[in-house]
């Protein structure tokens, strides 16, 4: 961030209210999303080990497929928020509709690939002969809900850009409840087994998409915005999403490489790594909620051509990120003895996980800065820089991670490499924030 005088108290309080109002509901919605998979696992798990294994493979594939398209939410949030800041609410909703149409087209394309290739995809990911049929069944049926899932992402971005994170929270909670009820009814009541779980998820996702579309359509009619697909607008949404897709794929590659390296360290280390990674991902939800607030707030300020407001908001959110990271780090240190027994009773796994969790704790303030500045630059529409910075980070992380087993390092050394990765991200994002080059104003970037 460029140098600036101390933020006045009244301004700081205003920023705090905005951040809390947007981040708290966003956090609730983020936490509700993985509960879908947890509910499915709890229900399907009682059918048998093969069914649960099949669900594990299929849900991992679906989660990966959907997470790759998370740019639908991020890019849409930034674009809509800019229009809102510029005072063009009809244009903001029109921009959001372009993102929703793009999500529908991408969802249809994914179905066209997954339906015929599902058995081969399941085999490629190493499902056993007993689990593969269940994985194929779940994957094929659940893929029918992918257009709805992607439309939910895009519509969530629309509402975030409109400075509304409460509606996504309500929809996420309602969707989770509907998913759980439908799964129980279809799996056991109707006797459909794992297919019932897949259909329950599809129906719940379609219901969520319907609610979102109803909200967006009502807003469009109220403000006189067109709902028709616009080829130029859809193409612009896709172009804005490509750099964020590169960023997301690079991050996924880092996590996959880390898991592959942990697997080479031995069974105890990969088990401890899975526990550590699950906690790291949970902590990321709290930090990502602030990043989402950053996307919406920064986009609005830049749309209104208020660069000083954007700088001040950025500084305050960084302070929030650091403070939240410190608190989370202290909680990890304090809760380590209580957290580990929830996942394992193996003393070898515990011994491997304890120092790795300490690395996670120490890295949380760094993660706080990274998540916030990532959100700020997304809100500014600075996708190309984010893509390049993540490729640089990947280039640094790969040799560092591969050196861990080569030099006889253990899981703690691997998580030291993960901390190095986050430090590199922090350096690249901090440099960009200080340069001021992200402060591009106007209704469009």
C-alpha positions in Angstrom: 0.0 0.0 0.0 1.2 3.5 -0.7 2.1 5.7 2.3 -0.8 7.6 3.8 -1.7 9.3 7.0 -3.3 7.5 10.0 -6.9 6.6 9.4 -9.2 8.8 11.4 -11.2 7.1 14.2 -14.6 7.7 12.6 -13.3 6.3 9.3 -11.9 3.3 11.0 -15.1 2.6 12.7 -17.0 2.9 9.5 -14.7 0.4 7.8 -15.0 -2.0 10.7 -18.8 -1.9 10.5 -18.6 -2.6 6.8 -16.1 -5.4 7.2 -18.1 -7.1 10.0 -21.4 -6.7 8.1 -20.0 -8.4 5.0 -17.5 -10.9 6.5 -19.6 -12.5 9.3 -22.4 -13.7 7.0 -19.8 -14.7 4.4 -18.0 -16.9 6.9 -21.3 -18.6 7.8 -22.0 -19.3 4.1 -18.4 -20.6 3.6 -18.7 -23.0 6.5 -22.1 -24.3 5.3 -20.6 -25.4 2.0 -18.4 -28.3 3.2 -21.3 -29.4 5.4 -22.9 -30.8 2.3 -20.2 -33.3 1.9 -20.1 -34.1 5.6 -23.8 -34.8 5.6 -23.6 -37.0 2.6 -20.7 -38.9 4.2 -22.5 -39.4 7.5 -25.6 -40.8 5.7 -23.9 -42.9 3.0 -21.4 -44.2 5.6 -24.1 -46.4 7.1 -24.7 -48.1 3.8 -21.3 -49.8 3.8 -17.6 -49.2 3.3 -17.6 -49.6 -0.4 -20.4 -47.0 -0.8 -18.6 -44.5 1.5 -15.3 -45.1 -0.5 -17.2 -44.5 -3.7 -18.7 -41.3 -2.3 -15.2 -40.2 -1.3 -13.8 -40.5 -4.8 -16.8 -38.9 -6.5 -17.2 -36.0 -4.1 -13.5 -35.2 -4.3 -13.9 -35.1 -8.1 -17.0 -32.9 -7.9 -15.4 -30.6 -5.3 -12.3 -30.1 -7.5 -14.4 -29.5 -10.6 -16.5 -26.8 -8.9 -13.6 -25.2 -7.1 -11.8 -24.7 -10.4 -14.7 -22.5 -11.4 -14.8 -20.4 -8.3 -13.7 -17.4 -10.5 -17.4 -17.2 -11.4 -18.0 -15.8 -7.9 -14.8 -13.8 -7.6 -14.8 -12.1 -11.0 -18.6 -11.4 -10.8 -18.2 -9.8 -7.3 -15.6 -7.4 -8.5 -17.4 -6.4 -11.7 -20.8 -5.9 -10.0 -19.2 -4.0 -7.1 -17.6 -1.5 -9.5 -20.9 -0.8 -11.2 -22.5 -0.3 -7.8 -19.8 2.2 -6.8 -20.3 4.0 -10.1 -24.0 4.4 -9.3 -25.1 2.1 -12.2 -27.2 -0.6 -10.4 -29.0 -1.7 -13.6 -25.5 -2.2 -15.3 -24.3 -4.1 -12.2 -27.2 -6.5 -12.4 -26.7 -6.9 -16.1 -23.0 -7.6 -15.5 -24.1 -10.2 -12.9 -26.5 -11.9 -15.4 -23.6 -12.3 -17.9 -21.7 -14.2 -15.2 -24.8 -16.4 -14.5 -25.2 -17.2 -18.2 -21.5 -18.1 -18.4 -22.0 -20.4 -15.4 -24.9 -22.2 -17.2 -22.9 -22.7 -20.3 -19.9 -24.0 -18.5 -22.1 -26.3 -16.4 -23.6 -27.8 -19.6 -20.1 -28.4 -21.0 -19.0 -30.2 -17.8 -22.0 -32.5 -18.0 -21.2 -33.3 -21.6 -17.8 -34.4 -20.5 -18.6 -36.2 -17.2 -21.6 -38.3 -18.2 -20.0 -40.4 -20.9 -16.5 -40.4 -19.3 -17.5 -41.0 -15.6 -16.2 -44.7 -15.4 -12.9 -43.8 -16.9 -12.5 -40.7 -14.6 -13.3 -42.8 -11.6 -10.7 -45.5 -12.6 -8.1 -42.8 -13.3 -8.4 -41.7 -9.7 -7.7 -45.1 -8.4 -11.1 -46.3 -7.0 -11.2 -49.9 -6.1 -13.2 -52.4 -8.0 -15.8 -52.6 -5.2 -16.0 -48.8 -4.8 -15.9 -47.8 -8.5 -19.5 -48.7 -9.4 -20.8 -46.5 -6.5 -18.5 -43.7 -7.4 -19.6 -43.8 -11.0 -23.3 -43.8 -10.0 -22.8 -40.9 -7.7 -20.6 -38.9 -10.1 -23.0 -39.3 -13.0 -26.1 -38.3 -11.1 -24.4 -35.4 -9.2 -23.0 -34.0 -12.4 -26.5 -33.1 -13.4 -26.4 -30.6 -10.6 -23.2 -28.9 -11.7 -24.9 -26.2 -13.8 -26.9 -25.3 -10.7 -23.7 -25.3 -8.6 -21.9 -23.0 -10.9 -24.9 -20.7 -11.2 -25.0 -20.6 -7.4 -21.3 -19.4 -7.5 -22.0 -16.7 -10.0 -25.2 -15.5 -8.3 -23.4 -15.4 -5.0 -20.9 -13.1 -6.7 -23.7 -10.9 -7.9 -25.1 -10.5 -4.4 -21.7 -10.0 -2.8 -21.1 -7.3 -5.4 -24.4 -5.7 -4.4 -23.0 -5.7 -0.8 -25.3 -8.4 0.3 -23.7 -11.4 2.0 -26.7 -12.2 4.2 -28.8 -13.8 1.4 -26.1 -16.2 0.5 -25.9 -17.2 4.1 -29.6 -17.9 4.3 -29.6 -19.8 1.1 -26.5 -21.9 2.1 -28.1 -22.9 5.5 -31.4 -23.7 3.8 -29.6 -25.7 1.2 -27.7 -27.7 3.8 -30.9 -28.5 5.7 -32.8 -29.5 2.5 -29.8 -31.6 1.4 -29.7 -33.5 4.7 -33.5 -34.2 4.8 -33.6 -35.2 1.1 -30.6 -37.6 1.6 -32.2 -39.4 4.5 -35.5 -39.7 2.7 -34.1 -40.9 -0.6 -31.3 -43.1 0.7 -33.3 -44.9 3.4 -37.0 -43.9 3.0 -37.0 -44.6 -0.8 -34.3 -47.2 -0.6 -32.2 -45.6 -3.4 -28.9 -46.1 -1.6 -26.0 -43.9 -2.9 -28.1 -42.8 -5.9 -30.6 -41.3 -3.4 -27.8 -39.3 -1.9 -26.7 -38.0 -5.3 -30.3 -37.1 -6.2 -30.8 -35.3 -2.9 -27.7 -33.2 -3.6 -28.9 -32.4 -7.1 -32.3 -31.3 -5.9 -30.9 -29.2 -3.1 -28.4 -27.4 -5.5 -31.2 -26.8 -8.0 -33.4 -25.3 -5.3 -30.6 -23.0 -4.2 -30.0 -21.9 -7.8 -33.8 -21.2 -8.1 -33.8 -19.1 -5.0 -30.8 -17.1 -6.2 -32.3 -16.6 -9.7 -35.5 -15.4 -8.1 -33.7 -12.8 -6.1 -31.6 -11.6 -9.0 -34.5 -11.6 -11.5 -36.6 -9.5 -9.1 -33.8 -7.1 -8.7 -33.3 -6.9 -12.5 -37.0 -6.2 -13.1 -37.0 -3.5 -10.3 -34.1 -1.7 -11.9 -35.0 -2.3 -15.5 -32.0 -4.5 -16.3 -32.1 -7.0 -19.2 -32.1 -10.7 -18.5 -31.3 -11.8 -22.0 -27.9 -13.5 -22.7 -25.4 -11.0 -24.2 -22.6 -12.6 -26.2 -20.2 -9.7 -25.6 -21.0 -9.6 -21.9 -20.6 -13.4 -21.5 -17.3 -13.2 -23.4 -16.1 -10.4 -21.2 -17.0 -12.4 -18.1 -15.0 -15.3 -19.4 -12.0 -13.2 -20.2 -12.0 -11.7 -16.7 -12.2 -15.2 -15.2 -9.3 -16.7 -17.1 -6.5 -15.2 -15.0 -8.4 -16.2 -11.8 -8.7 -19.7 -13.3 -4.9 -19.8 -13.7 -4.5 -18.6 -10.1 -6.9 -21.2 -8.8 -5.3 -24.1 -10.8 -1.8 -23.0 -9.5 -3.0 -23.1 -5.9 -4.7 -26.5 -6.4 -1.4 -27.8 -7.9 0.5 -26.6 -4.8 -1.9 -28.5 -2.5 -1.8 -31.6 -4.6 2.0 -31.5 -4.7 2.1 -31.1 -0.9 -0.1 -34.1 -0.5 2.0 -36.2 -3.0 5.2 -35.3 -1.1 3.5 -36.2 2.3 2.5 -39.6 0.8 6.2 -40.3 0.1 7.1 -39.6 3.7 5.1 -42.6 5.0 1.7 -43.6 6.3 2.0 -41.8 9.6 3.1 -38.6 7.8 0.4 -38.6 5.2 -2.2 -39.2 7.9 -0.8 -36.4 10.0 -0.7 -34.2 6.9 -4.4 -34.8 6.2 -5.2 -33.7 9.7 -3.0 -30.6 9.4 -4.4 -29.7 6.0 -8.0 -30.1 7.2 -7.3 -27.6 10.0 -5.5 -25.2 7.7 -8.5 -25.3 5.3 -10.9 -24.6 8.2 -8.8 -21.6 9.3 -8.8 -20.4 5.7 -12.6 -20.0 5.9 -12.3 -17.3 8.6 -9.6 -15.4 6.6 -11.5 -15.9 3.3 -14.5 -14.2 4.8 -12.5 -11.0 5.2 -11.2 -11.4 1.7 -14.8 -11.6 0.4 -15.6 -8.4 2.2 -12.5 -6.9 0.6 -13.7 -7.9 -2.9 -17.0 -6.1 -2.5 -15.7 -3.0 -0.6 -12.7 -2.3 -2.9 -14.7 -2.8 -6.1 -17.3 -0.4 -4.8 -14.7 2.3 -3.9 -12.9 2.0 -7.2 -16.2 2.1 -9.1 -16.9 5.4 -7.3 -13.4 6.7 -8.2 -12.5 7.0 -4.5 -8.9 5.8 -4.4 -8.3 7.3 -1.0 -11.3 5.3 0.4 -9.9 2.2 -1.3 -6.4 2.7 0.2 -7.9 3.3 3.7 -10.2 0.2 3.4 -7.2 -1.9 2.3 -5.1 -0.8 5.2 -7.8 -1.5 7.7 -8.6 -4.9 6.2 -4.9 -5.8 6.4 -5.0 -4.9 10.1 -8.0 -7.2 10.5 -6.2 -10.0 8.6 -3.1 -9.7 10.9 -5.2 -9.6 14.1 -7.4 -12.5 13.0 -4.3 -14.5 12.0 -2.7 -13.9 15.5 -5.9 -15.0 17.2 -6.2 -18.1 15.1 -2.6 -19.0 15.6 -2.9 -18.8 19.4 -6.1 -20.9 19.2 -4.2 -23.6 17.2 -1.4 -23.7 19.8 -3.8 -23.9 22.7 -6.2 -26.4 21.0 -3.5 -28.8 19.6 -3.8 -31.4 22.5 -7.6 -31.3 22.1 -7.8 -31.2 18.3 -5.7 -34.3 17.5 -7.6 -36.9 19.5 -10.7 -36.1 17.4 -8.9 -37.5 14.4 -6.5 -40.2 15.6 -5.4 -42.2 18.6 -2.2 -43.3 17.0 0.7 -41.8 19.0 3.0 -41.8 15.9 0.6 -39.8 13.9 0.1 -37.4 16.8 3.9 -36.9 17.1 4.2 -36.1 13.4 1.2 -33.7 13.5 2.1 -31.7 16.6 5.1 -29.8 15.2 3.4 -29.4 11.8 0.4 -27.8 13.6 2.9 -25.4 15.3 4.1 -24.3 11.8 0.4 -23.7 10.8 0.0 -21.6 13.9 3.1 -19.5 13.2 2.0 -18.9 9.6 -1.5 -17.6 10.4 -0.6 -13.9 10.6 1.1 -14.3 7.2 -2.0 -16.1 5.9 -4.2 -13.2 7.2 -2.2 -10.7 5.1 -2.3 -13.0 2.0 -6.0 -13.7 2.1 -6.9 -10.0 2.6 -4.6 -8.6 -0.1 -5.8 -11.4 -2.5 -9.3 -10.2 -1.9 -8.4 -6.6 -2.3 -6.7 -7.2 -5.7 -9.6 -9.4 -6.8 -12.0 -6.6 -6.0 -9.8 -4.3 -8.0 -10.0 -6.7 -11.0 -6.3 -7.2 -10.9 -6.6 -10.8 -12.1 -3.6 -10.9 -14.5 -1.2 -9.9 -11.7 -2.7 -12.5 -9.3 -2.2 -15.2 -12.0 1.4 -14.2 -12.5 2.1 -13.9 -8.8 0.7 -17.4 -8.2 2.8 -18.9 -11.0 5.9 -17.4 -9.4 4.8 -18.9 -6.0 4.3 -22.3 -7.6 7.8 -22.1 -9.2 9.3 -21.4 -5.7 7.2 -24.0 -3.9 7.8 -27.0 -6.2 11.6 -27.3 -5.7 11.3 -26.5 -2.0 8.7 -29.3 -1.5 10.6 -31.8 -3.6 13.7 -31.2 -1.6 11.9 -32.3 1.6 12.1 -36.1 1.0 15.3 -35.7 -0.9 17.1 -34.2 2.1 15.4 -36.6 4.6 13.0 -34.0 5.9 9.7 -34.9 7.6 6.2 -33.4 7.7 7.4 -30.4 9.7 9.8 -29.5 6.9 7.0 -29.9 4.3 4.9 -27.4 6.3 7.8 -25.1 6.5 7.8 -25.2 2.7 4.1 -24.4 2.8 4.9 -21.5 5.1 7.5 -20.4 2.6 4.9 -20.6 -0.1 2.5 -18.3 1.8 5.5 -15.9 2.5 6.2 -15.6 -1.2 2.5 -14.9 -1.8 2.6 -12.3 0.9 5.7 -10.6 -0.7 4.2 -10.5 -4.2 0.8 -9.2 -3.0 2.3 -6.7 -0.6 4.6 -5.3 -3.3 1.6 -4.9 -5.6 -0.5 -3.2 -2.9 2.2 -0.7 -2.2 2.8 0.1 -5.9 -0.8 1.5 -6.2 -1.1 0.1 -9.7 -4.2 -1.8 -8.7 -6.0 1.6 -8.1 -7.8 1.7 -11.5 -11.1 3.5 -11.2 -14.3 3.5 -13.2 -17.3 1.3 -13.7 -15.2 -1.2 -15.7 -11.5 -1.9 -15.4 
